[in-house]
Amino acid sequence: MVAVRKIDLQDGDVLQLGEGAFPPAELPRFIDQLRHVVGERRVMVIMGDVRQLSEADMNAAGWYRK
């Protein structure tokens, strides 16, 4: 049985997918489907550990240190 949980994604949220959640080649398809769900909201999708993001990646996503 698969556990299902509702997620209310907001603009600027990060969706962290565990490594092995699905094949990396399927990520573009997942992103395309996610666009239908989130509409105009901006959501960052990360496969693996979010702590592995570089400062450049975070800056590109709009995460600036204050």
Beta strands, then each sheet from edge to edge (+ up, - down):
strand 1: 13-17
strand 2: 43-47
sheet 1: 1+ 2+
end
